[in-house]
Amino acid sequence: MKFLKKNENTERYIDNIFSVVKMAKADKDGINATAGCLYDEEGKLFTYKCVEKADHELTAAQKAAYASSPAGNDDYRKAVCDFVLEGKVSNNHICVASAGGTGAIYLSVKTCLDEGDTIICPDIAWGNYKVIAAENNLRMLTYDVYDLDDMFRKIASVDSKIFLVTNSPCENPLGYAYTFEEWKRIINYLNGLHKETILLCDIAYIDYAHNEPKKYFELFNDISDDLLVVMAVSCSKAFSFYGQRLGAMIAIHNDLSFLDLYENLCSRLCRSTWSNLNNPGMHTVVKVLNEYREEYEKELSDAKDMLKRRTDIFIRQAEECGLEYYKFSDGFFVTLKMKDNKVRDEVHQKLLDSHIYTIKVNKGIRIALCSVPYAVTDGLARKIKEIM
Ligand SMILES: Cc1ncc(COP(=O)(O)O)c(C=O)c1O
């Protein structure tokens, strides 16, 4: 097409989420279960007091300055890396700041995959993986999130390099988390492949998970030389920092000289893409982690409790009234199970007609309990069942 590069993807980009979100926001009396952000019990976006306090303490110069390097300020990279890994990874690793978790996924895809390569993703997943695959002219294969044998079959069907995406715990939209035993099976399988493999662990929501969500990081201390583990870290969720566009990419590998090269080429990619990142945002995160840690942990724990109360009651009532949902462990969303996408579309429309705003996903309807106060969540499952 005129003006555009040879392989530009000219398919029209339509963001289905934002159109429903807009409708939900316009309907003041409706139930808005569309958002991907945590809201408080008053229906306002949840923000951390300690984050606000740290932000207020920044100087005008800190707010105005460029960051110190394209790969992020050193103190930010260290603080975030320590916060995420919690000392569980003794294997070699590097950390590069990114524009949210999305930026970390972008860095790994851009640096590891050629056009025509395959990206292997969960079958019910965050819609942006598809957009990223299309944008980079990648083939996309999907695996059943709940069936590791299916994951392994899909991996085995790829001739070229393996690029596997996982989103556990708090999978968006299913809320599923692999157990430690399941992680052991995954890492054992990948270790035994003897073939170049990139494992992208999207841990965007990990801070809201219960039951030792980071224990599986220990498994990265014993990986094959053919395996590169990349973690996509999001400050959007961890610090309610959605609009600040901060995150990090942590790469783990046995060979330090490769990681040195990898960090360097990621720095160049950062420089050529966003040049550098949000300097005040990085200072705020460092301050929170280094100076207000206790307050942060307390606020985070309260936020997790608030979310869990909502998901607990929704699931209990869904069980009581026979509303089918996908197996859930933790997280911002619960997803209703739909036989097929035709039925899903009908149910979704009926819910819209009843002023309940939700998001359609493959073979399901995502209920964003992160944005629905407890008082509204109580009874929501029954209401949906009746409408259906
Ligand atoms: C599964 C998943 N991964 C990654 C992200 C990235 O978020 P951000 O780029 O805001 O950090 C999101 C955001 O909604 C998500 O749902």
Ligand as a Chemical Component Dictionary entry (heavy atoms), coordinates in Angstrom:
data_LIG
# 
_chem_comp.id                   LIG 
_chem_comp.type                 NON-POLYMER 
_chem_comp.pdbx_formal_charge   0 
_chem_comp.three_letter_code    LIG 
# 
loop_
_chem_comp_atom.comp_id 
_chem_comp_atom.atom_id 
_chem_comp_atom.alt_atom_id 
_chem_comp_atom.type_symbol 
_chem_comp_atom.charge 
_chem_comp_atom.model_Cartn_x 
_chem_comp_atom.model_Cartn_y 
_chem_comp_atom.model_Cartn_z 
_chem_comp_atom.pdbx_ordinal 
LIG C1 C1 C 0 -2.152 -10.053 30.937 1  
LIG C2 C2 C 0 -1.596 -8.684  30.865 2  
LIG N1 N1 N 0 -0.296 -8.543  30.619 3  
LIG C3 C3 C 0 0.286  -7.357  30.542 4  
LIG C4 C4 C 0 -0.448 -6.204  30.715 5  
LIG C5 C5 C 0 0.324  -4.949  30.582 6  
LIG O1 O1 O 0 -0.069 -3.871  31.252 7  
LIG P1 P1 P 0 0.804  -2.554  31.261 8  
LIG O2 O2 O 0 1.428  -2.396  29.929 9  
LIG O3 O3 O 0 -0.148 -1.480  31.594 10 
LIG O4 O4 O 0 1.836  -2.759  32.314 11 
LIG C6 C6 C 0 -1.817 -6.282  30.968 12 
LIG C7 C7 C 0 -2.654 -5.095  31.122 13 
LIG O5 O5 O 0 -3.824 -5.086  31.180 14 
LIG C8 C8 C 0 -2.408 -7.560  31.040 15 
LIG O6 O6 O 0 -3.705 -7.726  31.295 16 
# 
loop_
_chem_comp_bond.comp_id 
_chem_comp_bond.atom_id_1 
_chem_comp_bond.atom_id_2 
_chem_comp_bond.value_order 
_chem_comp_bond.pdbx_ordinal 
LIG C1 C2 SING 1  
LIG C2 N1 SING 2  
LIG C2 C8 DOUB 3  
LIG N1 C3 DOUB 4  
LIG C3 C4 SING 5  
LIG C4 C5 SING 6  
LIG C4 C6 DOUB 7  
LIG C5 O1 SING 8  
LIG O1 P1 SING 9  
LIG P1 O2 DOUB 10 
LIG P1 O3 SING 11 
LIG P1 O4 SING 12 
LIG C6 C7 SING 13 
LIG C6 C8 SING 14 
LIG C7 O5 DOUB 15 
LIG C8 O6 SING 16 
# 
